[in-house]
Amino acid sequence: VAPAPEQFDAVSRHGGWAGSSPGAGGSSVASRSLLKPVEPMHDGNVCLGNEELFEGLCYHKCVLLTLGKEPIRSSPWSCCREHPCLKPTNEAASVGKKFFCSGYDVSGTGGCPHKPGACLTDEELYWGICY
């Protein structure tokens, strides 16, 4: 349930939802820090460790999907052995049972590709929003 608009000021002032205080309800800074995903912050990858950025979205790495055989992502549904990727003998594609969010068109967790970033460890990503 989303907070009422007047609660947003309270959230920013107190670091939690209106009416909460550190230690009350387990929302202390220490317990909140345990929810942060463990990801290298300075490796140049804005996606999860098993993902790569392609056309603004995070996809499961082709090198992992193809066991190293086609390591270069060339489209949401295809990976390539070497350049030029448009050469049919260099290309591997997998659409899956449905056109979107299957085959090679998946994130590192097997769901739909997503914008860069990660959810907290107690959240899941659904249609681009962490819940």
N, C-alpha and C positions, 0 to 999 in steps of 0.2 A: 504494500500500500504506500503510495507516494505521500510525502508530508504536505501539509497545507502550506501555501506560499508564505504565510507569516512565520513559519517555522524555519525557513531557510536562513534568516538572520541569526536565529538561535544556533543553528548548526555551525555557522562560521565562527560565532563568538565562543562557543564551548567545545568545538571539535567533535561533536556528536549530535544526535537528534535532540530536539528540545525536550527538556526534562531529564536528560541523562547527565550523569556526572562520572568522572573517572572513578572506577571501582564499582559503581552501581551498575548491575547488569552485565558485568564483564567487559566493559568498554574502555578499559585503561589503555594507555599508550602501549604498554608491554604486550597485552593480549592482542591489540590491533596489529602490532608489528609482526606477529606470528602469521597473519593472514596474507602478508605480502608474498607474491610469487618469487621464487628464487631463480633469477635470470641474470646472466652477465650483462652489466649495464654499459660496458665500454667496448663491446666486440663489433660495433657497427651494425648489428642486426636488431631492428626494431620489432621483430617478431619473436615468437617462442624459439627455443634452441633447435627444434626439429623442423622449423619453417623457414621459408624464404619469401622476400618481398617481390611481387610481380604485379605490375600495373596498379599499384596502390593497395593491394590486398596481400594478406599472409596466407601462403599455401604450404602444404607439406612439401618438404624438399624433394625434388626429382631424384637426387642422388640416393635418397633413402627409399623412395617408391619403386625405383627400378634396380635396386641393389647395385648401384654404381654404373650400370650399363648406359643410361641416358641421363647425365647429370645436369643438363641445361634446360631450364623451363622455357618453352617456346609459345605456349598458350595456356589457358586454364586447364585444358584437357590433354596437353601433350608435352612431352619431354624429348630432348634431342641429344644425340650422341656427340656431334661436333658441328661446327659451322661449315657450310650454310645449313641452317635448320630446315629450310624449305625443301631440301632434297629428300625425297621420300625414303631413301635407304638410311637416312640419319634420324628419322622421326619415329617415335613410339607414342601412341595415343590410347587413352582409356576413358570412355565416357561413362561406363557403368550402367546400372539398370535404369537410372533416371538421368536426365540431361544435366541438372545442376546438383552440386554437392555430392558427387559420387565419382568413381573412377579416380583420375588424377586431380579432379576439381574439388579437393578437400583441404581442410586445415590440418595442422599437426595432431589434432585430437580426433580427426575423422569427421568433423562436422563441416559446415560451410566455410569457405575462406572468409576472412574477417579483416577489418582495418587493423593497423598496427597497434600493439599494446597487449596487455594481459589482464585478466580478471584476478581478483583476490582468490586465495586458495579455497575459500568456502563458497565461491560463486561459480556460475556457469554462464557461458556466452550463448545468447539466443538472439538471432536476427540483429547482431551487432551491438547488443546491450548486455552488460553483466548483471545477472540477477542473483 
